Amino acid sequence: KFEKLIVNKRKKDDSLDNSNPSVNFDEETWDFRDYYASNSESLLIRFKSVPPEIIMEMKFYAIYELVRGVKVTTINRKVSIFSKLFRNITKDMTFRNLALLTTDNIVKTISFSDKVHGMKSSEYIIAKSVLEFIVNNYNIF
């Protein structure tokens, strides 16, 4: 079980920062501002609006993305967009679960939204990224 998520900021010379700030895995907001000596809100990953049915998967997805070098602001955006998509797809279901997501209901939900084409494209890419992570790391589908 993860008690803490420790992510080390890399210096320009690619050595690890010895200050070892930590982010508590169980928190609703992961705050990375100490890593960058910045007060920017873009260095937060917010899980407060993530449905409880997918909170663990989204947190591990965030870790996966951090390890891959994806920017904190991008991860926060992906978590937010996928969470909204999941809520929209499952809003009329009595039992909400990732296993109930299908390519068909994802495509229908995104394509029938009133968003501009560029935003729809981003949602497709984010849904694909998150679901590939889940399929490769969980025995759900």
N, C-alpha and C positions, 0 to 999 in steps of 0.2 A: 504494500500500500504506500502511495506517495503521501508523505507528510508535507514536504516542501518541494517546490520546483526551484532549483538553483540554475540560473543561466548566467554565464560569465560574459561580460562585455569584452570584446577583443579590442586591443589598442591598435593604433595604426601600424605598429611593427608586428602585429598578429600574435602578440603574447597576451596571456590572460590577465585580466585586471584582478589584483589580489584582494580588493576590498570585499568581494563576494556578497553583494547585496542579494537578497532573496525575495522571491514572490511566493506567497502562500497559495498552494493549489486550491484550497477550499474557499478562498475569497471570491466574492461576486465580481470584483474588479482586480485585474492584475496590473500593477503599477510599475512601469519600467523607467520612470523618470530618474530614479537614482543612478541608473546605469549610464545615463547620458547627461547628467547634471543639468537637467532642463525641467521646466514646469509645464511643458507642452501637453495639452490634453490628448494629442495624437499618440502619446506613449502609454496609453491605457488600453487594455483589452477588457471589454465589459461583457459580463455573462448574465447580468441581472434580467435581461429580457429573453434569455434562452429558455425555451420550454423545459421543464424538469425531466421530461422523457428523453431528452438528448443532451443534457448538460455534460455528462461525463465524456461522451463521444466528442463534443465540441471542444472541451478542454484538452483532450488528448490530440485532437486535430490541431489546435493552437500550438501545442508543444511540437508536434511534427513540423509545422510550418516554421516555427522559430528555429528549429535545428537546421532546416533547409536554408535559412538566411532570409526568409521573407520579412519585410518590414512590419513592425508592430501595428502601424496604422492600417496596413493592408489586411492583416489578420483580423483586426477588429471589424473591418468592413465585411470581410467574408463571413465571420461568425454572425454578424447582424443580419446580413442578407439571407443566409441559409436558414437562420432561425425564423425570420418572417415568412420565407417560402414554406417551411415545415408547418408553421401555424396556419397559413392559408390553405394548404393542402388538407390538413387534418381537422380543420375547424368544425366540420359537421360529423366527425367520427366520434363514437363514444369511447373507443380504445385507440389512443394515439401511440404509434410505435414506428420506428424507422423501417421495420420490415414491411410496413404497409405502403411505403413509397414505391411507385413504379415510374418507369420512364414516361409512360403515357400521362399519369397525373401531374408529373413535373412539367412536361411540355405543355399540357393544357393550361395549367395555372399560369405559367410564364407567358405563353402566347396570347391568352385572353386578357392579360392585364393591360391597363391603359398607359403603360410606360413607353418611352421612346425606344426605338430599335437598339440603340447602343446600350441602354440599361438592361434590356432583355438579353442581349448577347452576354453581358457580364454575369447575369444571373445563371444562364446556361453553363458558362465556364465554371462558376463557383459551385454550382450543384454537382457538376461532373467531378470537380476536384475533391469535394467533401465526400461524395459517395464512393469514389475510387479508394480514398483512404479507409472508409468504413468497410467496404467489401474486402480490402486487403488485410485488415487488422481485426475484424470481428466476424464471428460466425452467425451472421444475421440473415443473409439472403440465400 
